[in-house]
Amino acid sequence: MCFTLCEWHEDLAPSLARSANDARIGRFLRDGFPYPYTEREARRFIDATLRDRASLSRAIVIDGRAVGAVSLTKMSNVYEKNAELGYWLSPACWGRGIMTEAVRMLCSEGFDACGVERIYAEPFADNAASRRVLEKCGFALEGVLRKSIYKGGEYHDSCIYARLRAADNGAMQ
């Protein structure tokens, strides 16, 4: 399936709301990801993204419609050479290699754009699909944090994956 990564703009709000309004998406995301996901939430997200200079955020767009998001958030203080990777995709697009390619594309741009040496992600340990995306993109598992997430009244382990600019971990193969 052919897609593009593009900068967020207001015209994407209606399709963002439709694509993000699925309870399965937020299952493995932080609580700030709303459900139901309304057009008002979509406009709020796009507005915040356009103002945020610490992040590199892109819409995943198919046929002019936002079907997901991928972003890098630059850290600060002693972590200023790190960026956290985050992403989600509409379930209608799962299993097609879209997210793997979107992560590859953003990471290629992100090392230079964010001025970082390390990009990391913290997926839920039981999110096998997300972990596989990271592994396909050359991220290395650095560790498992036991009971580090409390969501929906339950504890979950999380994983730390990272990719270094210098080592490149074979990511762009």
Chimera marker file (.cmm) of the C-alpha trace (Angstrom):
<marker_set name="trace">
<marker id="1" x="0.000" y="0.000" z="0.000" r="1" g="1" b="0" radius="0.5"/>
<marker id="2" x="1.443" y="3.332" z="-1.056" r="1" g="1" b="0" radius="0.5"/>
<marker id="3" x="1.620" y="6.116" z="1.533" r="1" g="1" b="0" radius="0.5"/>
<marker id="4" x="3.405" y="9.386" z="2.173" r="1" g="1" b="0" radius="0.5"/>
<marker id="5" x="4.714" y="11.060" z="5.295" r="1" g="1" b="0" radius="0.5"/>
<marker id="6" x="3.691" y="14.681" z="5.401" r="1" g="1" b="0" radius="0.5"/>
<marker id="7" x="3.620" y="17.548" z="7.833" r="1" g="1" b="0" radius="0.5"/>
<marker id="8" x="0.384" y="17.937" z="9.718" r="1" g="1" b="0" radius="0.5"/>
<marker id="9" x="-2.149" y="20.508" z="8.505" r="1" g="1" b="0" radius="0.5"/>
<marker id="10" x="-5.739" y="21.360" z="9.433" r="1" g="1" b="0" radius="0.5"/>
<marker id="11" x="-7.234" y="19.661" z="6.367" r="1" g="1" b="0" radius="0.5"/>
<marker id="12" x="-6.195" y="16.294" z="7.838" r="1" g="1" b="0" radius="0.5"/>
<marker id="13" x="-8.365" y="16.702" z="10.960" r="1" g="1" b="0" radius="0.5"/>
<marker id="14" x="-11.509" y="14.910" z="9.682" r="1" g="1" b="0" radius="0.5"/>
<marker id="15" x="-9.591" y="11.864" z="8.430" r="1" g="1" b="0" radius="0.5"/>
<marker id="16" x="-7.396" y="11.832" z="11.544" r="1" g="1" b="0" radius="0.5"/>
<marker id="17" x="-10.527" y="11.696" z="13.712" r="1" g="1" b="0" radius="0.5"/>
<marker id="18" x="-11.968" y="8.803" z="11.670" r="1" g="1" b="0" radius="0.5"/>
<marker id="19" x="-8.702" y="6.832" z="11.655" r="1" g="1" b="0" radius="0.5"/>
<marker id="20" x="-7.868" y="7.354" z="15.330" r="1" g="1" b="0" radius="0.5"/>
<marker id="21" x="-11.362" y="6.617" z="16.631" r="1" g="1" b="0" radius="0.5"/>
<marker id="22" x="-10.758" y="2.941" z="17.361" r="1" g="1" b="0" radius="0.5"/>
<marker id="23" x="-10.296" y="1.620" z="20.903" r="1" g="1" b="0" radius="0.5"/>
<marker id="24" x="-7.692" y="-0.901" z="19.683" r="1" g="1" b="0" radius="0.5"/>
<marker id="25" x="-5.225" y="1.914" z="18.939" r="1" g="1" b="0" radius="0.5"/>
<marker id="26" x="-5.086" y="3.334" z="22.461" r="1" g="1" b="0" radius="0.5"/>
<marker id="27" x="-4.675" y="-0.079" z="24.045" r="1" g="1" b="0" radius="0.5"/>
<marker id="28" x="-0.889" y="0.186" z="23.783" r="1" g="1" b="0" radius="0.5"/>
<marker id="29" x="-0.524" y="3.974" z="23.985" r="1" g="1" b="0" radius="0.5"/>
<marker id="30" x="-0.206" y="6.392" z="26.859" r="1" g="1" b="0" radius="0.5"/>
<marker id="31" x="-3.404" y="7.632" z="28.437" r="1" g="1" b="0" radius="0.5"/>
<marker id="32" x="-3.175" y="10.987" z="26.656" r="1" g="1" b="0" radius="0.5"/>
<marker id="33" x="-4.478" y="9.338" z="23.479" r="1" g="1" b="0" radius="0.5"/>
<marker id="34" x="-8.247" y="9.887" z="23.721" r="1" g="1" b="0" radius="0.5"/>
<marker id="35" x="-11.102" y="7.558" z="22.954" r="1" g="1" b="0" radius="0.5"/>
<marker id="36" x="-13.473" y="8.387" z="21.491" r="1" g="1" b="0" radius="0.5"/>
<marker id="37" x="-11.266" y="10.409" z="19.164" r="1" g="1" b="0" radius="0.5"/>
<marker id="38" x="-13.347" y="13.296" z="17.864" r="1" g="1" b="0" radius="0.5"/>
<marker id="39" x="-12.628" y="15.906" z="15.229" r="1" g="1" b="0" radius="0.5"/>
<marker id="40" x="-12.154" y="18.368" z="18.092" r="1" g="1" b="0" radius="0.5"/>
<marker id="41" x="-9.397" y="16.115" z="19.498" r="1" g="1" b="0" radius="0.5"/>
<marker id="42" x="-7.862" y="15.863" z="16.029" r="1" g="1" b="0" radius="0.5"/>
<marker id="43" x="-7.766" y="19.653" z="15.635" r="1" g="1" b="0" radius="0.5"/>
<marker id="44" x="-6.284" y="20.022" z="19.113" r="1" g="1" b="0" radius="0.5"/>
<marker id="45" x="-3.563" y="17.469" z="18.283" r="1" g="1" b="0" radius="0.5"/>
<marker id="46" x="-2.698" y="19.095" z="14.948" r="1" g="1" b="0" radius="0.5"/>
<marker id="47" x="-2.588" y="22.542" z="16.530" r="1" g="1" b="0" radius="0.5"/>
<marker id="48" x="-0.288" y="21.341" z="19.327" r="1" g="1" b="0" radius="0.5"/>
<marker id="49" x="1.932" y="19.512" z="16.841" r="1" g="1" b="0" radius="0.5"/>
<marker id="50" x="2.358" y="22.618" z="14.704" r="1" g="1" b="0" radius="0.5"/>
<marker id="51" x="3.452" y="24.626" z="17.762" r="1" g="1" b="0" radius="0.5"/>
<marker id="52" x="5.816" y="21.972" z="19.157" r="1" g="1" b="0" radius="0.5"/>
<marker id="53" x="9.395" y="22.728" z="18.131" r="1" g="1" b="0" radius="0.5"/>
<marker id="54" x="10.844" y="19.852" z="20.180" r="1" g="1" b="0" radius="0.5"/>
<marker id="55" x="9.210" y="17.207" z="17.995" r="1" g="1" b="0" radius="0.5"/>
<marker id="56" x="9.409" y="15.988" z="14.452" r="1" g="1" b="0" radius="0.5"/>
<marker id="57" x="5.916" y="14.720" z="13.714" r="1" g="1" b="0" radius="0.5"/>
<marker id="58" x="4.471" y="13.390" z="10.482" r="1" g="1" b="0" radius="0.5"/>
<marker id="59" x="1.093" y="12.181" z="9.310" r="1" g="1" b="0" radius="0.5"/>
<marker id="60" x="0.941" y="8.863" z="7.519" r="1" g="1" b="0" radius="0.5"/>
<marker id="61" x="-1.283" y="9.661" z="4.550" r="1" g="1" b="0" radius="0.5"/>
<marker id="62" x="-2.979" y="7.354" z="2.045" r="1" g="1" b="0" radius="0.5"/>
<marker id="63" x="-5.141" y="8.833" z="-0.711" r="1" g="1" b="0" radius="0.5"/>
<marker id="64" x="-5.129" y="12.226" z="1.006" r="1" g="1" b="0" radius="0.5"/>
<marker id="65" x="-6.326" y="10.833" z="4.352" r="1" g="1" b="0" radius="0.5"/>
<marker id="66" x="-4.391" y="10.608" z="7.621" r="1" g="1" b="0" radius="0.5"/>
<marker id="67" x="-4.283" y="6.957" z="8.713" r="1" g="1" b="0" radius="0.5"/>
<marker id="68" x="-1.606" y="7.215" z="11.388" r="1" g="1" b="0" radius="0.5"/>
<marker id="69" x="1.186" y="9.202" z="12.941" r="1" g="1" b="0" radius="0.5"/>
<marker id="70" x="4.877" y="8.861" z="13.634" r="1" g="1" b="0" radius="0.5"/>
<marker id="71" x="6.959" y="11.275" z="15.681" r="1" g="1" b="0" radius="0.5"/>
<marker id="72" x="10.260" y="11.926" z="17.369" r="1" g="1" b="0" radius="0.5"/>
<marker id="73" x="10.337" y="14.016" z="20.517" r="1" g="1" b="0" radius="0.5"/>
<marker id="74" x="13.717" y="15.448" z="21.412" r="1" g="1" b="0" radius="0.5"/>
<marker id="75" x="14.608" y="15.102" z="25.062" r="1" g="1" b="0" radius="0.5"/>
<marker id="76" x="16.276" y="17.788" z="27.172" r="1" g="1" b="0" radius="0.5"/>
<marker id="77" x="18.882" y="18.296" z="29.860" r="1" g="1" b="0" radius="0.5"/>
<marker id="78" x="21.371" y="15.405" z="30.045" r="1" g="1" b="0" radius="0.5"/>
<marker id="79" x="19.172" y="13.500" z="27.570" r="1" g="1" b="0" radius="0.5"/>
<marker id="80" x="19.371" y="16.210" z="24.898" r="1" g="1" b="0" radius="0.5"/>
<marker id="81" x="21.023" y="13.850" z="22.383" r="1" g="1" b="0" radius="0.5"/>
<marker id="82" x="18.074" y="11.426" z="22.603" r="1" g="1" b="0" radius="0.5"/>
<marker id="83" x="14.701" y="11.441" z="20.880" r="1" g="1" b="0" radius="0.5"/>
<marker id="84" x="11.725" y="9.272" z="21.756" r="1" g="1" b="0" radius="0.5"/>
<marker id="85" x="9.912" y="7.583" z="18.897" r="1" g="1" b="0" radius="0.5"/>
<marker id="86" x="6.146" y="7.210" z="19.007" r="1" g="1" b="0" radius="0.5"/>
<marker id="87" x="3.690" y="5.903" z="16.440" r="1" g="1" b="0" radius="0.5"/>
<marker id="88" x="0.232" y="4.514" z="15.772" r="1" g="1" b="0" radius="0.5"/>
<marker id="89" x="-1.667" y="3.299" z="12.723" r="1" g="1" b="0" radius="0.5"/>
<marker id="90" x="-5.330" y="2.722" z="11.928" r="1" g="1" b="0" radius="0.5"/>
<marker id="91" x="-6.215" y="-0.980" z="12.306" r="1" g="1" b="0" radius="0.5"/>
<marker id="92" x="-7.475" y="-0.959" z="8.707" r="1" g="1" b="0" radius="0.5"/>
<marker id="93" x="-3.812" y="-0.597" z="7.676" r="1" g="1" b="0" radius="0.5"/>
<marker id="94" x="-2.210" y="-3.102" z="10.047" r="1" g="1" b="0" radius="0.5"/>
<marker id="95" x="-0.058" y="-5.925" z="8.700" r="1" g="1" b="0" radius="0.5"/>
<marker id="96" x="0.958" y="-4.214" z="5.450" r="1" g="1" b="0" radius="0.5"/>
<marker id="97" x="4.458" y="-2.996" z="6.317" r="1" g="1" b="0" radius="0.5"/>
<marker id="98" x="3.360" y="0.637" z="6.427" r="1" g="1" b="0" radius="0.5"/>
<marker id="99" x="4.569" y="1.388" z="9.935" r="1" g="1" b="0" radius="0.5"/>
<marker id="100" x="7.916" y="-0.305" z="9.402" r="1" g="1" b="0" radius="0.5"/>
<marker id="101" x="8.589" y="1.874" z="6.376" r="1" g="1" b="0" radius="0.5"/>
<marker id="102" x="7.258" y="5.026" z="8.109" r="1" g="1" b="0" radius="0.5"/>
<marker id="103" x="9.585" y="4.469" z="11.080" r="1" g="1" b="0" radius="0.5"/>
<marker id="104" x="12.546" y="3.904" z="8.745" r="1" g="1" b="0" radius="0.5"/>
<marker id="105" x="11.760" y="7.102" z="6.870" r="1" g="1" b="0" radius="0.5"/>
<marker id="106" x="11.342" y="9.259" z="9.975" r="1" g="1" b="0" radius="0.5"/>
<marker id="107" x="14.472" y="7.898" z="11.649" r="1" g="1" b="0" radius="0.5"/>
<marker id="108" x="16.517" y="8.625" z="8.517" r="1" g="1" b="0" radius="0.5"/>
<marker id="109" x="15.373" y="12.223" z="8.692" r="1" g="1" b="0" radius="0.5"/>
<marker id="110" x="15.328" y="12.450" z="12.463" r="1" g="1" b="0" radius="0.5"/>
<marker id="111" x="18.953" y="11.946" z="13.428" r="1" g="1" b="0" radius="0.5"/>
<marker id="112" x="19.962" y="15.110" z="11.593" r="1" g="1" b="0" radius="0.5"/>
<marker id="113" x="16.747" y="17.103" z="12.018" r="1" g="1" b="0" radius="0.5"/>
<marker id="114" x="16.721" y="16.578" z="15.791" r="1" g="1" b="0" radius="0.5"/>
<marker id="115" x="20.510" y="16.621" z="16.226" r="1" g="1" b="0" radius="0.5"/>
<marker id="116" x="20.463" y="13.393" z="18.230" r="1" g="1" b="0" radius="0.5"/>
<marker id="117" x="22.693" y="10.356" z="18.531" r="1" g="1" b="0" radius="0.5"/>
<marker id="118" x="20.080" y="7.973" z="19.915" r="1" g="1" b="0" radius="0.5"/>
<marker id="119" x="16.446" y="7.284" z="19.058" r="1" g="1" b="0" radius="0.5"/>
<marker id="120" x="14.526" y="5.088" z="21.474" r="1" g="1" b="0" radius="0.5"/>
<marker id="121" x="11.041" y="3.674" z="21.934" r="1" g="1" b="0" radius="0.5"/>
<marker id="122" x="9.239" y="2.120" z="24.901" r="1" g="1" b="0" radius="0.5"/>
<marker id="123" x="6.585" y="-0.301" z="23.651" r="1" g="1" b="0" radius="0.5"/>
<marker id="124" x="4.461" y="-2.413" z="25.956" r="1" g="1" b="0" radius="0.5"/>
<marker id="125" x="6.226" y="-5.777" z="26.267" r="1" g="1" b="0" radius="0.5"/>
<marker id="126" x="3.091" y="-7.578" z="25.082" r="1" g="1" b="0" radius="0.5"/>
<marker id="127" x="2.775" y="-5.439" z="21.939" r="1" g="1" b="0" radius="0.5"/>
<marker id="128" x="4.467" y="-7.932" z="19.627" r="1" g="1" b="0" radius="0.5"/>
<marker id="129" x="3.609" y="-6.016" z="16.441" r="1" g="1" b="0" radius="0.5"/>
<marker id="130" x="5.204" y="-2.793" z="17.647" r="1" g="1" b="0" radius="0.5"/>
<marker id="131" x="8.285" y="-4.598" z="18.889" r="1" g="1" b="0" radius="0.5"/>
<marker id="132" x="8.635" y="-6.294" z="15.486" r="1" g="1" b="0" radius="0.5"/>
<marker id="133" x="8.477" y="-2.909" z="13.719" r="1" g="1" b="0" radius="0.5"/>
<marker id="134" x="11.374" y="-1.694" z="15.853" r="1" g="1" b="0" radius="0.5"/>
<marker id="135" x="13.423" y="-4.839" z="15.281" r="1" g="1" b="0" radius="0.5"/>
<marker id="136" x="12.896" y="-4.627" z="11.499" r="1" g="1" b="0" radius="0.5"/>
<marker id="137" x="14.137" y="-1.028" z="11.647" r="1" g="1" b="0" radius="0.5"/>
<marker id="138" x="17.369" y="-1.968" z="13.396" r="1" g="1" b="0" radius="0.5"/>
<marker id="139" x="16.449" y="-1.042" z="16.953" r="1" g="1" b="0" radius="0.5"/>
<marker id="140" x="18.104" y="-3.165" z="19.638" r="1" g="1" b="0" radius="0.5"/>
<marker id="141" x="16.333" y="-4.339" z="22.763" r="1" g="1" b="0" radius="0.5"/>
<marker id="142" x="18.170" y="-2.745" z="25.689" r="1" g="1" b="0" radius="0.5"/>
<marker id="143" x="16.022" y="-4.080" z="28.495" r="1" g="1" b="0" radius="0.5"/>
<marker id="144" x="12.657" y="-4.906" z="29.974" r="1" g="1" b="0" radius="0.5"/>
<marker id="145" x="11.160" y="-2.734" z="32.698" r="1" g="1" b="0" radius="0.5"/>
<marker id="146" x="8.959" y="-4.888" z="34.879" r="1" g="1" b="0" radius="0.5"/>
<marker id="147" x="5.561" y="-3.513" z="35.868" r="1" g="1" b="0" radius="0.5"/>
<marker id="148" x="6.571" y="-0.095" z="34.561" r="1" g="1" b="0" radius="0.5"/>
<marker id="149" x="3.160" y="0.648" z="33.034" r="1" g="1" b="0" radius="0.5"/>
<marker id="150" x="-0.144" y="0.881" z="34.860" r="1" g="1" b="0" radius="0.5"/>
<marker id="151" x="-3.012" y="1.098" z="32.395" r="1" g="1" b="0" radius="0.5"/>
<marker id="152" x="-6.637" y="0.135" z="32.706" r="1" g="1" b="0" radius="0.5"/>
<marker id="153" x="-6.128" y="-1.119" z="36.238" r="1" g="1" b="0" radius="0.5"/>
<marker id="154" x="-3.399" y="-3.562" z="35.206" r="1" g="1" b="0" radius="0.5"/>
<marker id="155" x="0.380" y="-3.611" z="35.328" r="1" g="1" b="0" radius="0.5"/>
<marker id="156" x="2.368" y="-4.201" z="32.149" r="1" g="1" b="0" radius="0.5"/>
<marker id="157" x="6.049" y="-4.590" z="31.434" r="1" g="1" b="0" radius="0.5"/>
<marker id="158" x="7.642" y="-2.275" z="28.895" r="1" g="1" b="0" radius="0.5"/>
<marker id="159" x="10.719" y="-2.636" z="26.731" r="1" g="1" b="0" radius="0.5"/>
<marker id="160" x="13.420" y="-0.154" z="25.865" r="1" g="1" b="0" radius="0.5"/>
<marker id="161" x="14.562" y="-0.309" z="22.262" r="1" g="1" b="0" radius="0.5"/>
<marker id="162" x="17.152" y="2.043" z="20.799" r="1" g="1" b="0" radius="0.5"/>
<marker id="163" x="19.000" y="2.772" z="17.623" r="1" g="1" b="0" radius="0.5"/>
<marker id="164" x="22.246" y="4.710" z="17.622" r="1" g="1" b="0" radius="0.5"/>
<marker id="165" x="23.349" y="6.977" z="14.818" r="1" g="1" b="0" radius="0.5"/>
<marker id="166" x="26.997" y="5.860" z="14.933" r="1" g="1" b="0" radius="0.5"/>
<marker id="167" x="26.372" y="2.150" z="15.171" r="1" g="1" b="0" radius="0.5"/>
<marker id="168" x="23.373" y="2.335" z="12.834" r="1" g="1" b="0" radius="0.5"/>
<marker id="169" x="22.538" y="-1.189" z="14.108" r="1" g="1" b="0" radius="0.5"/>
<marker id="170" x="22.036" y="-2.299" z="10.498" r="1" g="1" b="0" radius="0.5"/>
<marker id="171" x="18.811" y="-0.310" z="10.392" r="1" g="1" b="0" radius="0.5"/>
<marker id="172" x="18.700" y="0.812" z="6.787" r="1" g="1" b="0" radius="0.5"/>
<marker id="173" x="19.153" y="-2.573" z="5.164" r="1" g="1" b="0" radius="0.5"/>
<link id1="1" id2="2" r="1" g="1" b="0" radius="0.2"/>
<link id1="2" id2="3" r="1" g="1" b="0" radius="0.2"/>
<link id1="3" id2="4" r="1" g="1" b="0" radius="0.2"/>
<link id1="4" id2="5" r="1" g="1" b="0" radius="0.2"/>
<link id1="5" id2="6" r="1" g="1" b="0" radius="0.2"/>
<link id1="6" id2="7" r="1" g="1" b="0" radius="0.2"/>
<link id1="7" id2="8" r="1" g="1" b="0" radius="0.2"/>
<link id1="8" id2="9" r="1" g="1" b="0" radius="0.2"/>
<link id1="9" id2="10" r="1" g="1" b="0" radius="0.2"/>
<link id1="10" id2="11" r="1" g="1" b="0" radius="0.2"/>
<link id1="11" id2="12" r="1" g="1" b="0" radius="0.2"/>
<link id1="12" id2="13" r="1" g="1" b="0" radius="0.2"/>
<link id1="13" id2="14" r="1" g="1" b="0" radius="0.2"/>
<link id1="14" id2="15" r="1" g="1" b="0" radius="0.2"/>
<link id1="15" id2="16" r="1" g="1" b="0" radius="0.2"/>
<link id1="16" id2="17" r="1" g="1" b="0" radius="0.2"/>
<link id1="17" id2="18" r="1" g="1" b="0" radius="0.2"/>
<link id1="18" id2="19" r="1" g="1" b="0" radius="0.2"/>
<link id1="19" id2="20" r="1" g="1" b="0" radius="0.2"/>
<link id1="20" id2="21" r="1" g="1" b="0" radius="0.2"/>
<link id1="21" id2="22" r="1" g="1" b="0" radius="0.2"/>
<link id1="22" id2="23" r="1" g="1" b="0" radius="0.2"/>
<link id1="23" id2="24" r="1" g="1" b="0" radius="0.2"/>
<link id1="24" id2="25" r="1" g="1" b="0" radius="0.2"/>
<link id1="25" id2="26" r="1" g="1" b="0" radius="0.2"/>
<link id1="26" id2="27" r="1" g="1" b="0" radius="0.2"/>
<link id1="27" id2="28" r="1" g="1" b="0" radius="0.2"/>
<link id1="28" id2="29" r="1" g="1" b="0" radius="0.2"/>
<link id1="29" id2="30" r="1" g="1" b="0" radius="0.2"/>
<link id1="30" id2="31" r="1" g="1" b="0" radius="0.2"/>
<link id1="31" id2="32" r="1" g="1" b="0" radius="0.2"/>
<link id1="32" id2="33" r="1" g="1" b="0" radius="0.2"/>
<link id1="33" id2="34" r="1" g="1" b="0" radius="0.2"/>
<link id1="34" id2="35" r="1" g="1" b="0" radius="0.2"/>
<link id1="35" id2="36" r="1" g="1" b="0" radius="0.2"/>
<link id1="36" id2="37" r="1" g="1" b="0" radius="0.2"/>
<link id1="37" id2="38" r="1" g="1" b="0" radius="0.2"/>
<link id1="38" id2="39" r="1" g="1" b="0" radius="0.2"/>
<link id1="39" id2="40" r="1" g="1" b="0" radius="0.2"/>
<link id1="40" id2="41" r="1" g="1" b="0" radius="0.2"/>
<link id1="41" id2="42" r="1" g="1" b="0" radius="0.2"/>
<link id1="42" id2="43" r="1" g="1" b="0" radius="0.2"/>
<link id1="43" id2="44" r="1" g="1" b="0" radius="0.2"/>
<link id1="44" id2="45" r="1" g="1" b="0" radius="0.2"/>
<link id1="45" id2="46" r="1" g="1" b="0" radius="0.2"/>
<link id1="46" id2="47" r="1" g="1" b="0" radius="0.2"/>
<link id1="47" id2="48" r="1" g="1" b="0" radius="0.2"/>
<link id1="48" id2="49" r="1" g="1" b="0" radius="0.2"/>
<link id1="49" id2="50" r="1" g="1" b="0" radius="0.2"/>
<link id1="50" id2="51" r="1" g="1" b="0" radius="0.2"/>
<link id1="51" id2="52" r="1" g="1" b="0" radius="0.2"/>
<link id1="52" id2="53" r="1" g="1" b="0" radius="0.2"/>
<link id1="53" id2="54" r="1" g="1" b="0" radius="0.2"/>
<link id1="54" id2="55" r="1" g="1" b="0" radius="0.2"/>
<link id1="55" id2="56" r="1" g="1" b="0" radius="0.2"/>
<link id1="56" id2="57" r="1" g="1" b="0" radius="0.2"/>
<link id1="57" id2="58" r="1" g="1" b="0" radius="0.2"/>
<link id1="58" id2="59" r="1" g="1" b="0" radius="0.2"/>
<link id1="59" id2="60" r="1" g="1" b="0" radius="0.2"/>
<link id1="60" id2="61" r="1" g="1" b="0" radius="0.2"/>
<link id1="61" id2="62" r="1" g="1" b="0" radius="0.2"/>
<link id1="62" id2="63" r="1" g="1" b="0" radius="0.2"/>
<link id1="63" id2="64" r="1" g="1" b="0" radius="0.2"/>
<link id1="64" id2="65" r="1" g="1" b="0" radius="0.2"/>
<link id1="65" id2="66" r="1" g="1" b="0" radius="0.2"/>
<link id1="66" id2="67" r="1" g="1" b="0" radius="0.2"/>
<link id1="67" id2="68" r="1" g="1" b="0" radius="0.2"/>
<link id1="68" id2="69" r="1" g="1" b="0" radius="0.2"/>
<link id1="69" id2="70" r="1" g="1" b="0" radius="0.2"/>
<link id1="70" id2="71" r="1" g="1" b="0" radius="0.2"/>
<link id1="71" id2="72" r="1" g="1" b="0" radius="0.2"/>
<link id1="72" id2="73" r="1" g="1" b="0" radius="0.2"/>
<link id1="73" id2="74" r="1" g="1" b="0" radius="0.2"/>
<link id1="74" id2="75" r="1" g="1" b="0" radius="0.2"/>
<link id1="75" id2="76" r="1" g="1" b="0" radius="0.2"/>
<link id1="76" id2="77" r="1" g="1" b="0" radius="0.2"/>
<link id1="77" id2="78" r="1" g="1" b="0" radius="0.2"/>
<link id1="78" id2="79" r="1" g="1" b="0" radius="0.2"/>
<link id1="79" id2="80" r="1" g="1" b="0" radius="0.2"/>
<link id1="80" id2="81" r="1" g="1" b="0" radius="0.2"/>
<link id1="81" id2="82" r="1" g="1" b="0" radius="0.2"/>
<link id1="82" id2="83" r="1" g="1" b="0" radius="0.2"/>
<link id1="83" id2="84" r="1" g="1" b="0" radius="0.2"/>
<link id1="84" id2="85" r="1" g="1" b="0" radius="0.2"/>
<link id1="85" id2="86" r="1" g="1" b="0" radius="0.2"/>
<link id1="86" id2="87" r="1" g="1" b="0" radius="0.2"/>
<link id1="87" id2="88" r="1" g="1" b="0" radius="0.2"/>
<link id1="88" id2="89" r="1" g="1" b="0" radius="0.2"/>
<link id1="89" id2="90" r="1" g="1" b="0" radius="0.2"/>
<link id1="90" id2="91" r="1" g="1" b="0" radius="0.2"/>
<link id1="91" id2="92" r="1" g="1" b="0" radius="0.2"/>
<link id1="92" id2="93" r="1" g="1" b="0" radius="0.2"/>
<link id1="93" id2="94" r="1" g="1" b="0" radius="0.2"/>
<link id1="94" id2="95" r="1" g="1" b="0" radius="0.2"/>
<link id1="95" id2="96" r="1" g="1" b="0" radius="0.2"/>
<link id1="96" id2="97" r="1" g="1" b="0" radius="0.2"/>
<link id1="97" id2="98" r="1" g="1" b="0" radius="0.2"/>
<link id1="98" id2="99" r="1" g="1" b="0" radius="0.2"/>
<link id1="99" id2="100" r="1" g="1" b="0" radius="0.2"/>
<link id1="100" id2="101" r="1" g="1" b="0" radius="0.2"/>
<link id1="101" id2="102" r="1" g="1" b="0" radius="0.2"/>
<link id1="102" id2="103" r="1" g="1" b="0" radius="0.2"/>
<link id1="103" id2="104" r="1" g="1" b="0" radius="0.2"/>
<link id1="104" id2="105" r="1" g="1" b="0" radius="0.2"/>
<link id1="105" id2="106" r="1" g="1" b="0" radius="0.2"/>
<link id1="106" id2="107" r="1" g="1" b="0" radius="0.2"/>
<link id1="107" id2="108" r="1" g="1" b="0" radius="0.2"/>
<link id1="108" id2="109" r="1" g="1" b="0" radius="0.2"/>
<link id1="109" id2="110" r="1" g="1" b="0" radius="0.2"/>
<link id1="110" id2="111" r="1" g="1" b="0" radius="0.2"/>
<link id1="111" id2="112" r="1" g="1" b="0" radius="0.2"/>
<link id1="112" id2="113" r="1" g="1" b="0" radius="0.2"/>
<link id1="113" id2="114" r="1" g="1" b="0" radius="0.2"/>
<link id1="114" id2="115" r="1" g="1" b="0" radius="0.2"/>
<link id1="115" id2="116" r="1" g="1" b="0" radius="0.2"/>
<link id1="116" id2="117" r="1" g="1" b="0" radius="0.2"/>
<link id1="117" id2="118" r="1" g="1" b="0" radius="0.2"/>
<link id1="118" id2="119" r="1" g="1" b="0" radius="0.2"/>
<link id1="119" id2="120" r="1" g="1" b="0" radius="0.2"/>
<link id1="120" id2="121" r="1" g="1" b="0" radius="0.2"/>
<link id1="121" id2="122" r="1" g="1" b="0" radius="0.2"/>
<link id1="122" id2="123" r="1" g="1" b="0" radius="0.2"/>
<link id1="123" id2="124" r="1" g="1" b="0" radius="0.2"/>
<link id1="124" id2="125" r="1" g="1" b="0" radius="0.2"/>
<link id1="125" id2="126" r="1" g="1" b="0" radius="0.2"/>
<link id1="126" id2="127" r="1" g="1" b="0" radius="0.2"/>
<link id1="127" id2="128" r="1" g="1" b="0" radius="0.2"/>
<link id1="128" id2="129" r="1" g="1" b="0" radius="0.2"/>
<link id1="129" id2="130" r="1" g="1" b="0" radius="0.2"/>
<link id1="130" id2="131" r="1" g="1" b="0" radius="0.2"/>
<link id1="131" id2="132" r="1" g="1" b="0" radius="0.2"/>
<link id1="132" id2="133" r="1" g="1" b="0" radius="0.2"/>
<link id1="133" id2="134" r="1" g="1" b="0" radius="0.2"/>
<link id1="134" id2="135" r="1" g="1" b="0" radius="0.2"/>
<link id1="135" id2="136" r="1" g="1" b="0" radius="0.2"/>
<link id1="136" id2="137" r="1" g="1" b="0" radius="0.2"/>
<link id1="137" id2="138" r="1" g="1" b="0" radius="0.2"/>
<link id1="138" id2="139" r="1" g="1" b="0" radius="0.2"/>
<link id1="139" id2="140" r="1" g="1" b="0" radius="0.2"/>
<link id1="140" id2="141" r="1" g="1" b="0" radius="0.2"/>
<link id1="141" id2="142" r="1" g="1" b="0" radius="0.2"/>
<link id1="142" id2="143" r="1" g="1" b="0" radius="0.2"/>
<link id1="143" id2="144" r="1" g="1" b="0" radius="0.2"/>
<link id1="144" id2="145" r="1" g="1" b="0" radius="0.2"/>
<link id1="145" id2="146" r="1" g="1" b="0" radius="0.2"/>
<link id1="146" id2="147" r="1" g="1" b="0" radius="0.2"/>
<link id1="147" id2="148" r="1" g="1" b="0" radius="0.2"/>
<link id1="148" id2="149" r="1" g="1" b="0" radius="0.2"/>
<link id1="149" id2="150" r="1" g="1" b="0" radius="0.2"/>
<link id1="150" id2="151" r="1" g="1" b="0" radius="0.2"/>
<link id1="151" id2="152" r="1" g="1" b="0" radius="0.2"/>
<link id1="152" id2="153" r="1" g="1" b="0" radius="0.2"/>
<link id1="153" id2="154" r="1" g="1" b="0" radius="0.2"/>
<link id1="154" id2="155" r="1" g="1" b="0" radius="0.2"/>
<link id1="155" id2="156" r="1" g="1" b="0" radius="0.2"/>
<link id1="156" id2="157" r="1" g="1" b="0" radius="0.2"/>
<link id1="157" id2="158" r="1" g="1" b="0" radius="0.2"/>
<link id1="158" id2="159" r="1" g="1" b="0" radius="0.2"/>
<link id1="159" id2="160" r="1" g="1" b="0" radius="0.2"/>
<link id1="160" id2="161" r="1" g="1" b="0" radius="0.2"/>
<link id1="161" id2="162" r="1" g="1" b="0" radius="0.2"/>
<link id1="162" id2="163" r="1" g="1" b="0" radius="0.2"/>
<link id1="163" id2="164" r="1" g="1" b="0" radius="0.2"/>
<link id1="164" id2="165" r="1" g="1" b="0" radius="0.2"/>
<link id1="165" id2="166" r="1" g="1" b="0" radius="0.2"/>
<link id1="166" id2="167" r="1" g="1" b="0" radius="0.2"/>
<link id1="167" id2="168" r="1" g="1" b="0" radius="0.2"/>
<link id1="168" id2="169" r="1" g="1" b="0" radius="0.2"/>
<link id1="169" id2="170" r="1" g="1" b="0" radius="0.2"/>
<link id1="170" id2="171" r="1" g="1" b="0" radius="0.2"/>
<link id1="171" id2="172" r="1" g="1" b="0" radius="0.2"/>
<link id1="172" id2="173" r="1" g="1" b="0" radius="0.2"/>
</marker_set>
